[in-house]
Amino acid sequence: MRSIAVIGLGNVGSLVGTLLHESGFDVRGIDAAPRADLPFPCDSMNIENDAALSQALGQVDAVVSCLPYLLNLRVARAAHQAGVHYFDLTEDVPTAQEIRKLSATSRGVMAPQCGLAPGYIGIVGAALARGFDQLRGIYLRVGALPQHPSGLLGYAFIWSPEGVVNEYLNDCEVIQDGKRKMVPAMEGLETTVIHGIRLEAFTTSGGLGTMCETFEGRVRDLDYKTLRYRGHCELMRFFFHELRMEESREEAGKILVRAKPPVNDDVVYVHAAVEGTKAGKLSRDEHVRAFYPREIAGKRWRAISWTTAASVSGVIELVARGELPERGFLKQEEIPLEKLLATRTGAFFAEETHARVGG
């Protein structure tokens, strides 16, 4: 695997292409709008033109979709038909399930959910779980937030509004009391403190990827929750349910972005905890990090952009090295954390910037 098409050159996609280019891959960028400001060649293309998409994928070994989740399945089907490796960042469960069906007859690896959550957080959770003889609980928490929150929501849309709305409204897969089940989003409100910052956590959809399937029968409790500043969940429940914005997801996304546009000074909080027994004694292991913006290739990138891009780029590097399967469906929790951290871009996760009072 040497040549890779990166489709969707927004904040994350352009960085994915840059990281892969710097790692020695032959990158071809594809976007609806022309781009001449990136260190690799880019083509302008209508992704909904199946013939053009098929032709483009016939010229590469792999494709990374950094598009909104609604367009990922189109790219995955084209990759399957062309027999090339497929990677994406989707948190949408139905999309990932359809891609998994394609993997049964794929000639390359089909690897959705390679971002931060799902993705990196599942790799971390599985790594912690391997240290236990018996598991009681796996609790995974991630939040991408403004460093300097303003207003009651304490939020800024530094991620896809379509994805955020989807996560807040779709039911969430969990394991409770040993049983795999679906629960509502924006429930199970709890408090988490990271580096002295008091946050709240609540259920959102998609962050676990395939972990419930993998750990069913092995753990009593497993869940994923999104981290936000305190008071956020109550206001979002009011917005979606009492104002009935759940009935118009597209309009809801537009309203929220208009109210809380993106900021450059963000922070990504990661909190993974596993409980169980070691040598007959109950124990709890944690992996807690705060990631801030960093400079890459002479440009400052948001924390959410580089954590997402570094995760998928590291996975691609491992597949190219032959250290991961090169065909079929790739589960994120099957990727060894130590191998990811040993890649050129995965190593970024070992370089935490500690939380600072006031950002």
Phi, psi and omega in degrees: 000107179239320184259132186224131172266132175248115185255125183096096188254051173280205182301318181279313184300319180294327178285322175304312179299318180296315180296317179293321177299315180290339178274000175101004178279153173273105187258138173236116179274144179224127181208161178293329181256146177298142177227126178235012186253012183248156186280015178220157182293143181229144177242146174268131184206145170275111185297336180280000173273097187299323181294316180293320179296315179299318180295318181295318182285340176289352183253005182228170178266339185203161177222141173243120176266118175248032182269166170304148189304333182296339182257354186295321184295326177300315180292319180298319179294321178294322178295319179299316180294323181280347180075029181250162177294146181231133177225146172208183186241015192295144170252001183278119186294311179302322178298314180297324179294320178292322178294324178297323177299319179297328185295340181297334181235019183281151175266352176231182177281142174247110189231080172282174171066037184263021184267225181272308178209104006284159180136251184306318183296325177290323177297317179294313181301317180293324179295317177297319184297330182293345180274002184248148174283318176224143184255139173253314182208146173234120186234115186244130184224134178217142175213132174252114192225158171291142176294328185238076185296147177226153179076176184290326181289329181058043187215162173212141185276082177266003176233168181307122178297326178298318180293318181296313179300317178303314182295324184284341187248331181283148177297157187243134177277135179215171165242122179233127181052038176083000183248132177281126185208173175252137178231159180292152173286162180059039175234179178064040184298132180214170180253137176227138178243125179235120180050039178084356179268121182274121184234164171247155180227142180209159184295138170220160188276145166093345188291341183271346184059237183256017187294326179297320177297315183294321186259004177300131182086356182243345184219148181280319182225136178212124177208164175237136176224148177272140178265134177217165172291154187299140179095347184296313186299315180300319180291323179289326173298316178300314182298311185281319189264310183286322176274357175062031176288347175298340180277352180218079187295319181297315179295321179300316178299317180296318180297315184292320179292322178296324180281324185228074182293166182299152173236158180272330181268088180247175176214140176249119177261134178233126179222109176242134180223139177230133178242147178171199182247142172232121182052039176082000181248135179292134184214162177222125176248143182230152174229107186235127183219154170231120182249135182244170176305151179216161179269130178223129179054040176078011181226145178274128182242142176301155179298318181295327180290311185285328178294320178292312182293321181294325180294307182293323180295322177295319178296317178299318179299320180292321176295318180297327179284346185084017181269355175229162179304146181252011179207150178088193185271132180255118174273134182297323183289351176272356180273120179295130181300320182296328177288319178298316181292342180273355177279166183300317182267329177298334179298339178303328183290343178273359184247063184294139167264118186289151181300145178234140177299128181082008176102000000 
